[in-house]
Amino acid sequence: MTIRRFDWEDLAALAHLLAKGIDKLAYELHSPIAHCLVAEVDKVVVGCSLFTRKSQEKRGWGRGYVHPDFRQQGIGRQLVQASEGWLRQEVGEAAIMQRHIPDLDEPVVRLLKAEGYLPVRHSYEMRLELGDVQAPGLPEGLFWQPFDPQRDAFALYTADREAFQDNWGYDLITFDEWLYEHLKRPDFDPSLWQMLMDGKDIAGFCMNYPSGWVDTMGVPSAWRGRGFGELLMKRTFFVFKQHGIPAAALGVDAGNPRAVGLYQRLGMRVTARGTVYQKLLNGNE
């Protein structure tokens, strides 16, 4: 068994291993923040470690997979250790590796704990089957503005950064990284993105995708406390329904009771739970 850096000739084999579409995987791996290691046995790709690090951060996010026929052979452990070694080398000093793991994935949880990872945060995936959905009313002076990537991208990036700067896990993402993460996705559809406007200012926004996934919903601080989060979600449900999307889903930090409470009031229910595991890496190790 050998572990090496991903080569583009591995793309088809890796997509097959992960049961993922080639276009979607290529998008992920072309990202300026993405890195990948593959594990080979007799020149067959049997596992991988995918991890990201934004250019302004000393934190990496990792995830991995080993083919069921090759588990319990230490391959997953070696992939975890190799990705940590990459991050230490990349940052050049103390760094943090984080991994978000579904709570039902007990073998991976045991592996991470054995490697010194500690749980630091919990999350929920929540979902709502969309029934009879009506367009919400708007307070006087507000309006919905269709998202135009050429006109609105930087303004929305700025609003996104401001809306989440006090949240746990806030990331230092550059504008170029943000553009790739959101607008270069194969399933990007600007007609699903919602911007609530107060004059020339963005008072709230939802970045949504055709699967029914609400990737990001935010309200900048100057407009909070006025029910705009609920308004944005109801607008999203209505737009999804117009596009024939039968359900809405999202991920939320379980340590944010206001957000969880909002989604529960709207009828969303927890369908999965996960945990963020974290390890502090010493650059001298």
Buried (B, 14 or more C-beta within 10 A) or exposed (E): EEBEEBEEEBBEBBBEBBEBEEEBBBBBBEEEBBBBBBBBBEEEBBBBBBBBBBEEBBBBBBBBBBBEEBBEBEBBBBBBBBBBEBBBEEBEEEBBBBBBBBEEEEEBBEBBEEBBBEBBBEBBBBBBEBEEBEEBEEEEEBEBBEBEEEEBBEBBBEBBBBBBEEEEBEBEBBEEBBBBBBBEBEEBEEEBBBBBBBEEEBBBBBBBBBEBBBBBBBBBEEBBEBBBBBBBBBBBBBBBBEEEBEBBBBBBBBBBEEBBEBBBEBBBEBEBEBBBBBBEBEEEE
